[in-house]
Amino acid sequence: MSSRPWATSRPGADRRRKIRARLDVLLEQTQADELIFTCDLYETADRHRAFEIVAELRQ
């Protein structure tokens, strides 16, 4: 098993739904047009994967 499970795994469908719902509430409450995410992971590939996971929530 990888010491960095986030690098290869994807959140399950139920978890993605919950995260998406919370982001939708945040957008509704703030009336924001966009969200900006930051990531403190050291490895470039890990950072890219983290942002890919967030991008998948839009679908």
C-alpha positions in Angstrom: 0.0 0.0 0.0 1.2 3.5 -0.8 2.4 5.7 2.0 0.4 8.5 0.1 -3.1 7.0 -0.4 -4.4 10.3 -1.8 -2.1 10.0 -4.7 -3.8 7.0 -6.2 -7.2 6.8 -4.6 -10.4 8.7 -5.3 -13.1 9.6 -2.8 -16.1 7.3 -3.0 -19.3 8.5 -4.7 -21.1 9.2 -1.4 -18.2 11.2 -0.1 -17.9 13.2 -3.3 -21.7 14.0 -3.1 -21.3 15.2 0.5 -18.3 17.4 -0.3 -20.0 18.8 -3.4 -23.1 19.6 -1.3 -21.0 21.4 1.3 -19.3 23.4 -1.5 -22.6 24.3 -3.0 -23.8 25.6 0.4 -20.6 27.7 0.7 -21.1 29.1 -2.7 -24.8 29.9 -2.0 -24.1 31.5 1.3 -21.2 33.6 0.1 -22.6 34.3 -3.4 -19.0 33.7 -4.7 -18.4 33.3 -8.4 -15.4 31.1 -7.8 -13.4 29.2 -5.2 -9.6 29.3 -4.8 -7.9 26.3 -3.4 -4.4 26.0 -2.1 -2.4 22.8 -1.3 0.6 22.4 1.0 1.7 19.0 -0.4 5.4 18.9 -1.2 5.5 16.5 -4.2 4.3 18.1 -7.4 2.5 15.0 -8.5 0.6 14.9 -5.2 -0.4 18.5 -5.6 -1.7 17.9 -9.1 -3.7 14.9 -8.0 -5.2 16.8 -5.1 -6.4 19.5 -7.6 -7.7 16.8 -10.0 -9.8 15.4 -7.2 -11.3 18.9 -6.5 -11.9 19.4 -10.2 -13.7 16.1 -10.4 -16.2 17.5 -7.9 -17.4 20.0 -10.5 -18.7 17.1 -12.7 
